[in-house]
């Protein structure tokens, strides 16, 4: 690939390359529908590259490292967190986009931002807020709220659409967002199987036999086959999708995980405590805000605050507000100094 000829034209040359090398269905940065607020363009990054960078540098992205994926606040460092899940989704989605000559920068931006609005304690926390907040609470919608309002990142419309539509039941407007939607599903199915085996909740022999025969019992081979099924089935088409047969077994594996891991398994034993914690904090902060906030805004403000918490921060706030503490002594080392000053 030729080198850039002028530092002031790097973005322009990158945009030219997109038209030269990417698929006809790929989303081109130069054709972006733009941002809510107009900005001066970067001289060296396309608009989607800037979106990716803004997401990576956001506070919400950093907090993902201490938010639950499936296992609440695991002590074992090898279990996934919401951050490592996000990185795996990004890698899978980028592999799909690269193989299909889609816009890898847009794909990466969507993938990195898709879970920014997720609550502490995973879908357990999301479920509680969904019950308590008028109009409900969905993490994909909250992710959009994070980038549009709470952190005001002023992202491109294509990136925001992909973040919103990564959840199943939504229809993405770009092929890159379609790739992320699929990558999210196959990422969590596969890494949740691995984590559940590590936790001793299931074993490889427990997995549905026909799914294993089709995909393999080996984690890397199973994941690789799912990715290849998407790529091979999408070449030359306007829609990014998995083959019908592969999707059948993927869906069956996902349903099996819901029955054996995601609902009423040892992985979920602490969720009742987590639910009570979120609920108590919600009611507490609603009361705190009554004297200082318009009533119509209170639930929204509290939902923003709690959903942004990490697991451990939520626990600390719960302790602070609901667990009585003993008298704090300010001179714990007095006896040490007393001993030092004793004469023998």
DABELJO-V458629 format. One record per backbone hydrogen bond with DSSP energy under -1.0 kcal/mol. NH is the residue of the N-H (numbers start at 1). CO is the residue of the C=O. If there is no record, write none. Layout:
# DABELJO-V458629
((NH	CO) (NH	CO))
This chain:
# DABELJO-V458629
((9	6) (11	43) (13	9) (14	10) (15	11) (16	12) (17	13) (18	14) (19	15) (20	16) (21	17) (22	18) (23	101) (31	28) (32	29) (50	46) (51	47) (52	48) (53	49) (54	50) (55	51) (56	52) (57	53) (58	55) (62	58) (63	59) (65	62) (66	63) (67	64) (79	76) (82	67) (83	64) (85	81) (86	82) (87	83) (88	84) (89	85) (90	86) (91	87) (92	88) (93	89) (94	90) (95	91) (96	92) (97	93) (98	94) (99	95) (100	96) (102	97) (104	102) (107	103) (108	104) (109	105) (110	106) (111	107) (112	108) (113	109) (116	113) (118	115) (124	121) (126	122) (127	123) (128	124) (129	125) (130	126) (131	127) (132	128) (133	129) (136	133) (142	138) (143	139) (144	140) (145	141) (146	142) (147	143) (148	144) (149	145) (150	145) (151	146) (153	147) (157	34) (160	156) (161	157) (162	158) (163	159) (164	160) (165	161) (170	167) (178	174) (179	175) (180	176) (181	177) (182	178) (183	179) (184	180) (185	181) (186	182) (187	183) (188	184) (189	185) (190	186) (191	187) (192	188) (193	189) (194	190) (195	191) (196	192) (197	193) (198	194) (199	195) (200	197) (201	196) (202	196) (206	203) (212	208) (213	209) (214	210) (215	211) (216	212) (222	218) (223	219) (224	220) (225	221) (226	222) (227	223) (228	224) (229	225) (230	226) (231	227) (232	228) (233	229) (235	231) (237	234) (247	243) (248	244) (249	245) (250	246) (251	247) (252	248) (253	249) (254	250) (255	251) (256	252) (257	253) (258	254) (259	255) (260	256) (261	257) (262	257) (263	258) (268	265) (269	266) (271	268) (274	270) (275	271) (276	272) (277	273) (278	274) (279	275) (280	276) (281	277) (282	278) (283	279) (284	280) (285	281) (286	282) (287	283) (288	284) (289	285) (292	289) (293	289) (297	294) (301	297) (302	298) (303	299) (304	300) (305	301) (306	302) (307	303) (308	304) (309	306) (311	66) (314	310) (315	311) (316	312) (317	313) (318	314) (319	315) (320	316) (321	317) (322	318) (323	319) (334	331) (337	333) (338	334) (339	335) (340	336) (341	337) (342	339))
